[in-house]
Every structure is written in structure tokens, then in C-alpha cells.
Amino acid sequence: MTLEPSSSLLKCCFVVRLERFREDSVPLSRLLDLGKEVSLLAPLYHRNLVKLLGFCIEAGHYVLVYEFIDNKDLGKHLKDDSLRQTLDWETRRRIIKGIADGLRYLHYESRNKKRIIHCDLKAENVLLDDRNVVKIADFGLSRILRADKTYESSRVTVGTPGYIAPELWPPKPIYSPQADVYSFGVLLLEIMTKWTVSAYEGVLTHDWMHECLEEEALLWFMLIGLSCVQGDRRKRPDMKNVVEMLRGEALLPELSYPGYYPEERQPQKKNWFSRIIK
């Protein structure tokens, strides 16, 4: 039997989250994901990444010890009416900047000197602590890219539909940090609009922009999000540039129309996009 994640109070009165598994009760693919998560998280340290405090493998039992985050994930905040009310403008801005800082660290600043592509960035994998500080979690699908490479090809598409960049779909998925940038852009638009993504339908297929044009700062963040979801990955900013734009220290790139998959699900009306980029 697989035990659900639980919180435990250690003798030092430090609350942690435990994930416990038996080798014979979970698929081999899950065990491989666990091994990858341990190897990735162990050398990483950043305030916007969930901390892996320790792990133990003994007699077919796996125990992973994480810091305990008690304020639910961002997905629950976006979907629950009462929690959504707590996401005022300043809180949303801090959350967006926290996610951007965490991704910049993964792509450029991690201790192992390699570029880490999260590959499954979504609202449910962004945890919030009691001060709404972002903790990016779940690295089971992540890929490591050598510092001298900008992308790698694959035969397998991983991630969550709605957040997956167009270039990750068959027949020849291409993995690069720009795939995370696309997911970040979708997530940014989710946070700003409080729409939630569901499979291929979501923030990129709704004429929502007119609801979000009241303040210049809101529009600026929206435009940053749109720059991240451009169909051509080469036109998307990198996370260093995104962080600079969020701080108001860099200009927006020229925008092209967002990327979708599959093509037939693209919205027919492009009036909202034309209105924004004028």
C-alpha cells in the first residue's frame, strides 16, 4: 500500500512533509521519477524551490522528507472562491515574481552548474507558504541540459496539457528552457485573470483582456505573459529577461501571436490580441 504524503512533528519541533512508498506498491516509472527528483533537488537551494531535507531508501521502502508548506497550492487558490479572494494585486505580483526567480535559478544559477528544465510547471506545482512565498515543487519530469547546449530533442512529450509549449508535441519534441518560459506565461495569465487552464481550453482561448486593462501595471504584466507564450520559442524571452521586465528594468520584445496545439483549437477571433499589441 502506498502511503499518502503526511506532515510530522520531529523532536526539534520542526514540521516536515513525508512521502513514503513501498517498492512493490508503485510503478517502476514512479520510482524512477523519485530518483530523479532526489538527484535534482539535493544540491539545489533557493527560497522559491521546495526544500528536500533528506531521504532514506532501505529494505524496499522509500522516504522523502520535504519542508512543510501549509497554505495549499496555487491551483487551489485559483479554483476556490474563498481562497481566490485572498489573491489581491500585490499578492499576485509577488507570486509571479517568485515563480520567475525560481525558474531563473533553475535555468542559470543552480549549484550543479547545469540548466534544469522543470517540464511540468503549473498552478498545482506551485506551493504557497503562510506568507504566500512561492515554492516550486514536483521535479519528477524535469530534464537536465548541459550548460553548452540550448535544447535537446526527444521522442516523448511530458507535462500537463494547457501548459505544454507547442514545440513539445509530436512528432519531434524539442526541450529547452523556453518550454518552461511558455508554461510560465500561461501561469502568469492564469494568475492575472484568475482563469484556470483545463486541457487545451483556458486563458489563451478566451476574450478576457478587456477585463484587465484598468491599470498600467496590470497591462504590463499581461504583455510579459503574452511575450512568453509566443508560438516560436526563439522569440520568447529567457527567464533572466523576464525577471528584468517584471522589475521594469527591460523593454518588451516585439510580440507575435501566441502558440497553440493543436492548430484547430486556435481561437477564431484575434481581436483581443490585435487590440493589445497596438
Buried (B, 14 or more C-beta within 10 A) or exposed (E): EEEEEEEEEEEEEEEBBBBBBEEEEBEEEBBEBBBBBBEBBEEBEBEBBBBBBEBEBEEEEBBBBBBBBEBEBBBBBBEEEEBEEEBEEEBBBBBBBBBBBBBBBBBBBBEEEBBBBBBBBBBBBBBBBEEBBBBBBBBBBBBBBEEEEEBBEEEEBBBBBBBBBBBBBEEEBBBBBBBBBBBBBBBBBBBBBBBBBEEBBBBBBBEBBEEBEEEEEBBBBBBBBBBBBBBEBEBBBBBBBBBBBBEEEBEBBEBBBBBBBEEEEBBEEEEEBEEBEE
